[in-house]
Amino acid sequence: MRLQDALSIGDLERLAQKRLPRVLFECIGSGVEDEQGVIRNETAFHKHQLLARHLVDVSKRDQSTTIFGRTYASPFGISPTGVAEIFRRGADSMLAQAAAAAKVPSIISGSCMTPPETIAHVSGGNAWFQLYAARDPNISDDFVRRARDAGYSTMVLTVDNPVFPKMERDKRNGFSVPFRLTVPLLVDALMHPRWTAEWLRNGGLPMMRTWQPYAPAGATPSEVALFRRSQNPSVQTWRDVERFRRFWPGNFVIKGLARASDAVRAANAGVDGVIVSNHGGKTLDRAPATVDALVAIAAAVGDRIVVMLDSGVRRGSDIIIGLCLGARFVFVGKATLYGVTAGGVAGARKALDILRDEVDMTMALIGCPSVADLGPDFLFENQGRVDNQAIAAE
């Protein structure tokens, strides 16, 4: 299959699998412990069915969406995906470029290899910055300063990983941080010559330049990765949220909340938005699917702050369901990571194009000409209530 022939995110996943050694490919899709959280995230979307309105003029559809005073071409963007440059060199900037071309936001990972200052230059102002708070608060404060000085409009504080999760599949496969090509892994890598040639041509493990300024002078890429691992994950509290809110002048978003009461507290603390997320199933294996946690959070604070969603999205119809359940915006991570791995900027664009086209097609099929009109009445489970209201109105 060629990149241009890919019809779905699943096709891009298979193209990425052909390019990557098995240990790296499985790192993208793996979860923690029994990996039920990964399965739950995806299957939770399947519980919902979309109920179409017919005889509606859908000859023109508009999926543009405005959040934080900025209008984007589609109601979805790119989630942060750390260490993407291990899968393809330059992936951090490629994802930002693809998002800029598609006129959607991309959240730059706090553990990316490329400095946020560099990405800001290629993002067209569409990039948001993810803050992985460090154990040393001075490092966290400097990240805030750097993001502000680079011109980022939105900061995303990720709060759902205070400790290292138990990534059993990655450990069994021999994936470690920093990543090393051991003899067994090298044998597998030789079966994927394009990735191996790129890895060797660029000197092996890329430098985590985002964290390099804080590591000891002269540190190697492996030493910088180990330093970063000594600083993050870190335990954060509501006092830290309040402190970052005071320091950060732009839009401030918390990513990783699952409780409605926490979302209310975030709104009370002056947070501008929340992303309902469980790290794509890579933190707590017994966490609820984010689309299930979304409903209560949207009901509690959806009229006060911007409620967003990520984790488990594979189709444009998943995005539509998230919007119907109360999200204002949806983010995807694995989809574009498969795309950029398979084909660089063109691959990331392909992933975004596939999802955009599926959103457009789904809107036409359910009789919704504008994303702004989406709501719970397009969900089959609400059929009785909505039909009774419509009949009463007649």
C-alpha positions as CSV (number, residue, x, y, z in Angstrom):
1,M,0.0,0.0,0.0
2,R,1.2,3.5,-0.8
3,L,0.6,6.5,1.4
4,Q,-1.8,8.1,-1.1
5,D,-3.9,4.9,-1.2
6,A,-4.5,4.9,2.6
7,L,-8.3,5.1,3.2
8,S,-8.3,5.0,7.0
9,I,-6.3,5.5,10.2
10,G,-6.0,1.7,10.3
11,D,-4.3,1.8,6.9
12,L,-1.8,4.4,8.2
13,E,-1.2,2.2,11.2
14,R,-0.3,-0.7,8.9
15,L,2.1,1.5,6.9
16,A,3.8,2.6,10.1
17,Q,4.1,-1.1,11.2
18,K,6.0,-1.8,8.0
19,R,8.5,0.9,8.6
20,L,9.2,0.4,12.3
21,P,10.9,-2.3,14.3
22,R,8.3,-4.3,16.3
23,V,9.3,-2.9,19.7
24,L,8.8,0.7,18.5
25,F,5.6,0.0,16.6
26,E,4.1,-1.7,19.7
27,C,5.2,1.2,21.9
28,I,2.8,3.5,20.0
29,G,-0.2,1.3,20.6
30,S,0.6,-0.2,24.0
31,G,-1.0,0.7,27.3
32,V,-0.3,-0.3,30.8
33,E,-0.8,-3.5,32.8
34,D,-3.5,-5.6,31.0
35,E,-4.1,-2.7,28.5
36,Q,-7.9,-2.8,29.1
37,G,-7.9,1.0,29.2
38,V,-6.7,1.2,25.6
39,I,-9.5,-1.2,24.5
40,R,-12.1,0.6,26.7
41,N,-11.2,4.0,25.1
42,E,-12.0,2.8,21.6
43,T,-14.9,0.5,22.3
44,A,-16.7,3.2,24.4
45,F,-17.3,5.2,21.2
46,H,-19.0,2.1,19.7
47,K,-21.7,2.1,22.3
48,H,-23.1,5.3,20.8
49,Q,-25.1,5.3,17.5
50,L,-25.8,8.4,15.5
51,L,-29.5,9.2,14.6
52,A,-29.9,11.0,11.3
53,R,-32.2,13.8,10.5
54,H,-33.3,13.4,6.9
55,L,-34.6,15.9,4.3
56,V,-32.1,18.5,5.5
57,D,-30.2,20.6,3.0
58,V,-26.6,19.4,3.6
59,S,-25.3,20.5,0.2
60,K,-22.8,22.6,2.1
61,R,-21.2,21.6,5.4
62,D,-19.2,23.8,7.8
63,Q,-16.9,22.1,10.3
64,S,-15.0,25.2,11.3
65,T,-14.9,25.7,15.1
66,T,-13.9,28.7,17.3
67,I,-12.3,28.2,20.7
68,F,-10.3,30.7,22.7
69,G,-11.1,33.4,20.2
70,R,-9.5,31.6,17.2
71,T,-11.4,29.8,14.4
72,Y,-9.9,26.5,13.2
73,A,-10.9,24.7,10.0
74,S,-12.0,21.5,11.9
75,P,-13.2,20.6,15.4
76,F,-10.1,18.5,16.1
77,G,-6.3,18.8,16.5
78,I,-3.2,16.9,17.3
79,S,-2.5,15.7,20.9
80,P,1.0,15.7,22.3
81,T,2.9,12.6,21.5
82,G,6.3,12.4,23.2
83,V,9.5,11.0,21.8
84,A,8.0,11.1,18.3
85,E,11.5,11.6,16.7
86,I,12.4,8.0,17.7
87,F,9.8,6.9,15.2
88,R,10.8,9.4,12.5
89,R,13.5,12.0,12.7
90,G,12.1,15.5,12.6
91,A,8.6,14.3,13.6
92,D,7.9,17.0,16.1
93,S,8.2,19.8,13.6
94,M,6.5,17.7,10.9
95,L,3.4,17.3,13.1
96,A,3.3,21.1,13.7
97,Q,3.7,21.8,10.0
98,A,0.9,19.4,9.1
99,A,-1.4,21.0,11.7
100,A,-0.6,24.5,10.4
101,A,-1.3,23.5,6.8
102,A,-4.7,22.0,7.9
103,K,-5.4,25.0,10.0
104,V,-5.9,23.1,13.2
105,P,-4.0,23.2,16.5
106,S,-1.2,20.9,17.6
107,I,-0.1,20.4,21.2
108,I,3.7,20.2,21.4
109,S,4.8,17.5,23.8
110,G,6.7,18.5,26.9
111,S,9.0,15.6,26.1
112,C,9.6,16.3,22.5
113,M,13.1,16.3,21.0
114,T,12.8,19.6,19.1
115,P,12.9,22.8,21.2
116,P,9.5,24.6,21.5
117,E,11.2,27.8,20.1
118,T,12.0,26.0,16.9
119,I,8.5,24.5,16.5
120,A,6.9,27.9,17.1
121,H,8.5,29.1,13.9
122,V,6.9,26.4,11.7
123,S,3.6,26.2,13.4
124,G,1.9,29.2,12.0
125,G,0.7,30.2,15.5
126,N,-1.4,27.0,15.7
127,A,0.8,25.2,18.3
128,W,-0.1,24.9,22.0
129,F,2.6,24.0,24.5
130,Q,2.3,21.0,26.9
131,L,3.9,21.5,30.3
132,Y,5.2,18.4,31.9
133,A,6.0,20.0,35.3
134,A,9.4,19.1,36.7
135,R,10.3,18.1,40.3
136,D,12.4,21.3,40.3
137,P,10.0,24.2,40.2
138,N,12.6,26.4,38.7
139,I,12.7,24.2,35.6
140,S,8.9,24.3,35.3
141,D,8.9,28.1,35.7
142,D,11.5,28.4,32.9
143,F,9.4,26.3,30.6
144,V,6.6,28.7,31.2
145,R,8.9,31.6,30.4
146,R,10.2,29.9,27.2
147,A,6.7,29.2,25.9
148,R,5.6,32.7,26.6
149,D,8.6,34.2,24.9
150,A,8.2,31.9,21.9
151,G,4.7,33.2,21.4
152,Y,2.5,30.3,22.4
153,S,-1.0,31.3,23.1
154,T,-2.1,28.3,25.0
155,M,-0.4,26.2,27.7
156,V,-1.6,22.6,28.5
157,L,-0.7,21.3,32.0
158,T,-0.8,17.5,32.0
159,V,-1.7,16.1,35.4
160,D,-2.6,12.5,35.1
161,N,0.8,10.9,35.5
162,P,2.3,11.7,39.0
163,V,4.3,8.4,39.0
164,F,5.7,6.1,36.4
165,P,3.0,3.7,35.1
166,K,3.5,0.0,34.7
167,M,4.1,-0.5,31.0
168,E,4.4,-4.2,30.9
169,R,4.4,-4.8,27.2
170,D,7.1,-2.2,26.6
171,K,9.3,-3.7,29.3
172,R,8.8,-7.2,27.9
173,N,9.8,-5.9,24.4
174,G,12.9,-4.3,25.7
175,F,11.8,-0.7,25.2
176,S,13.6,1.6,27.7
177,V,14.2,5.2,28.4
178,P,16.6,6.1,27.0
179,F,16.0,3.8,24.0
180,R,18.9,1.6,23.1
181,L,19.4,-0.8,20.2
182,T,20.4,-4.0,22.0
183,V,21.5,-7.0,19.9
184,P,18.0,-8.6,19.8
185,L,16.4,-5.3,18.9
186,L,19.1,-4.7,16.2
187,V,18.2,-8.0,14.6
188,D,14.6,-6.8,14.3
189,A,15.7,-3.4,13.2
190,L,17.6,-4.9,10.3
191,M,14.3,-6.2,9.0
192,H,13.2,-2.5,8.6
193,P,16.0,-0.9,6.6
194,R,14.5,2.5,6.1
195,W,14.1,3.2,9.8
196,T,17.5,1.7,10.6
197,A,19.3,3.7,7.9
198,E,17.7,6.9,9.2
199,W,18.6,6.0,12.8
200,L,22.2,5.3,12.0
201,R,22.6,8.2,9.6
202,N,21.6,10.6,12.3
203,G,23.8,9.2,15.0
204,G,21.3,7.0,16.9
205,L,19.3,8.4,19.8
206,P,18.2,12.0,19.1
207,M,19.0,14.7,21.6
208,M,16.0,15.8,23.8
209,R,16.8,19.4,23.1
210,T,13.7,20.6,25.0
211,W,15.3,19.4,28.2
212,Q,19.0,19.7,27.3
213,P,19.4,23.2,28.8
214,Y,18.7,21.8,32.3
215,A,20.9,18.7,32.1
216,P,24.6,18.9,33.1
217,A,26.8,20.5,30.6
218,G,28.1,18.2,27.9
219,A,25.4,15.5,28.6
220,T,24.9,12.9,25.9
221,P,21.4,12.2,24.5
222,S,21.1,9.2,26.8
223,E,22.2,11.4,29.8
224,V,19.7,14.1,28.9
225,A,16.9,11.5,28.6
226,L,17.8,10.1,32.1
227,F,17.9,13.6,33.5
228,R,14.4,14.3,32.2
229,R,13.3,11.0,33.7
230,S,14.7,12.1,37.1
231,Q,12.5,15.2,36.9
232,N,9.3,13.9,35.5
233,P,6.8,12.5,36.3
234,S,6.3,14.8,39.3
235,V,3.5,15.3,41.9
236,Q,1.5,18.4,41.3
237,T,-1.3,19.9,43.5
238,W,-3.9,22.6,43.1
239,R,-1.4,25.0,44.5
240,D,0.8,24.4,41.4
241,V,-2.3,25.0,39.2
242,E,-2.9,28.4,40.9
243,R,0.8,29.3,40.6
244,F,1.0,28.5,36.9
245,R,-2.3,30.3,36.3
246,R,-0.7,33.5,37.9
247,F,2.5,33.1,35.8
248,W,0.9,32.2,32.4
249,P,-0.7,35.1,30.5
250,G,-2.5,33.1,27.8
251,N,-5.1,30.4,27.7
252,F,-4.5,27.8,30.4
253,V,-5.7,24.3,29.9
254,I,-5.5,21.2,32.2
255,K,-5.2,17.9,30.5
256,G,-6.0,14.6,32.2
257,L,-9.1,15.3,34.4
258,A,-11.8,12.6,34.8
259,R,-13.9,13.9,37.7
260,A,-16.6,16.5,37.3
261,S,-15.7,17.9,40.8
262,D,-12.1,18.4,39.6
263,A,-13.3,20.2,36.5
264,V,-15.4,22.5,38.7
265,R,-12.4,23.2,40.9
266,A,-10.3,24.0,37.7
267,A,-12.9,26.4,36.5
268,N,-12.9,28.1,39.9
269,A,-9.1,28.4,39.8
270,G,-9.4,30.4,36.5
271,V,-8.5,27.6,34.1
272,D,-9.8,28.3,30.6
273,G,-10.3,24.7,29.4
274,V,-9.9,21.1,30.3
275,I,-9.0,18.1,28.1
276,V,-10.8,15.0,29.3
277,S,-8.0,12.4,28.8
278,N,-6.4,9.3,30.3
279,H,-3.2,9.5,28.3
280,G,-4.5,7.2,25.7
281,G,-4.6,4.3,28.2
282,K,-1.0,4.8,29.2
283,T,-1.5,5.8,32.9
284,L,-4.3,4.1,34.9
285,D,-5.5,0.9,33.3
286,R,-8.8,0.9,35.3
287,A,-9.6,4.5,34.4
288,P,-13.0,5.0,32.6
289,A,-13.0,5.7,28.9
290,T,-12.7,9.4,28.3
291,V,-15.8,9.6,26.3
292,D,-17.7,8.1,29.3
293,A,-16.1,10.6,31.7
294,L,-16.8,13.5,29.4
295,V,-20.6,13.6,29.9
296,A,-20.5,14.6,33.6
297,I,-17.7,17.1,33.1
298,A,-19.4,18.8,30.2
299,A,-22.6,19.0,32.2
300,A,-20.7,20.5,35.2
301,V,-18.6,23.2,33.5
302,G,-19.4,23.2,29.7
303,D,-21.0,26.6,30.0
304,R,-18.0,28.1,31.9
305,I,-14.9,26.7,30.2
306,V,-13.9,24.9,27.0
307,V,-14.3,21.2,27.5
308,M,-12.2,19.0,25.1
309,L,-11.5,15.3,24.7
310,D,-8.8,12.9,23.6
311,S,-7.9,9.2,23.7
312,G,-9.4,6.4,21.6
313,V,-10.4,8.4,18.5
314,R,-10.0,6.4,15.3
315,R,-12.7,7.8,13.1
316,G,-14.3,11.0,12.2
317,S,-17.6,9.6,13.5
318,D,-15.8,9.3,16.9
319,I,-15.1,13.0,16.8
320,I,-18.8,13.7,16.0
321,I,-19.9,11.5,18.9
322,G,-17.5,13.4,21.3
323,L,-19.0,16.7,20.1
324,C,-22.5,15.4,20.6
325,L,-21.7,14.3,24.1
326,G,-20.5,17.8,25.1
327,A,-17.0,18.3,23.9
328,R,-16.2,21.6,22.1
329,F,-13.1,20.2,20.6
330,V,-11.4,16.8,20.1
331,F,-7.7,15.8,19.9
332,V,-6.1,12.8,18.3
333,G,-2.6,11.4,19.0
334,K,-2.0,7.9,17.7
335,A,-3.7,8.7,14.4
336,T,-1.3,11.4,13.4
337,L,1.7,9.6,15.0
338,Y,1.0,6.7,12.7
339,G,0.7,9.1,9.8
340,V,4.0,11.0,10.4
341,T,5.8,7.7,11.0
342,A,4.6,6.3,7.7
343,G,5.1,9.4,5.6
344,G,6.5,12.4,7.4
345,V,4.6,15.7,6.9
346,A,2.6,14.2,4.1
347,G,1.6,11.2,6.3
348,A,0.5,13.5,9.1
349,R,-1.5,15.5,6.6
350,K,-3.0,12.3,5.3
351,A,-4.2,11.4,8.8
352,L,-5.8,14.8,9.3
353,D,-7.4,14.7,5.8
354,I,-8.9,11.3,6.5
355,L,-10.5,12.5,9.7
356,R,-11.6,15.8,8.2
357,D,-13.3,14.0,5.3
358,E,-14.9,11.5,7.6
359,V,-16.3,14.3,9.8
360,D,-17.7,16.0,6.7
361,M,-19.3,12.8,5.4
362,T,-20.8,12.0,8.8
363,M,-22.3,15.4,9.1
364,A,-23.9,15.0,5.7
365,L,-25.3,11.6,6.5
366,I,-26.8,12.7,9.8
367,G,-28.3,15.8,8.4
368,C,-26.2,18.4,10.2
369,P,-24.8,21.1,8.0
370,S,-22.8,22.8,10.8
371,V,-20.7,21.5,13.6
372,A,-22.3,24.2,15.8
373,D,-25.6,22.3,15.5
374,L,-24.3,19.0,16.9
375,G,-25.8,17.9,20.2
376,P,-27.3,15.0,22.1
377,D,-30.3,14.8,19.9
378,F,-28.1,13.2,17.2
379,L,-27.5,10.3,19.5
380,F,-29.8,7.3,19.2
381,E,-30.0,6.8,23.0
382,N,-31.8,10.1,23.3
383,Q,-34.4,9.3,20.6
384,G,-37.4,9.0,22.9
385,R,-36.8,12.3,24.7
386,V,-36.0,14.2,21.5
387,D,-38.9,12.8,19.5
388,N,-41.4,13.5,22.2
389,Q,-40.2,17.1,22.4
390,A,-40.5,17.4,18.6
391,I,-43.9,15.9,18.5
392,A,-45.0,18.3,21.3
393,A,-43.7,21.2,19.3
394,E,-45.7,20.2,16.3
